[in-house]
Amino acid sequence: MSTRKPPRCPGCGKPVVAQFDPFCSQGCRDRDLLKWLDEGYRIPGPPADPEAE
């Protein structure tokens, strides 16, 4: 017997809607995209060397 919880939207925590998976709505999907485009998410790594390019 599985007691697995239904997936939740990473933006607001509401239940996921299949049409917008893994989000609950187009609004949460768009906000997540805007956060990526505005460099709101960052992946740690060494500093970039602008002279290397």
ChimeraX attribute file (.defattr): number of C-alpha atoms within 10 A of each C-alpha:
attribute: neighborCount
match mode: 1-to-1
recipient: residues
	/A:1	3
	/A:2	4
	/A:3	5
	/A:4	6
	/A:5	6
	/A:6	8
	/A:7	15
	/A:8	16
	/A:9	18
	/A:10	15
	/A:11	15
	/A:12	11
	/A:13	11
	/A:14	14
	/A:15	16
	/A:16	17
	/A:17	15
	/A:18	10
	/A:19	10
	/A:20	14
	/A:21	15
	/A:22	17
	/A:23	24
	/A:24	22
	/A:25	19
	/A:26	13
	/A:27	12
	/A:28	17
	/A:29	17
	/A:30	12
	/A:31	12
	/A:32	17
	/A:33	13
	/A:34	12
	/A:35	11
	/A:36	12
	/A:37	10
	/A:38	9
	/A:39	10
	/A:40	10
	/A:41	10
	/A:42	7
	/A:43	6
	/A:44	6
	/A:45	6
	/A:46	6
	/A:47	6
	/A:48	8
	/A:49	7
	/A:50	6
	/A:51	5
	/A:52	5
	/A:53	5
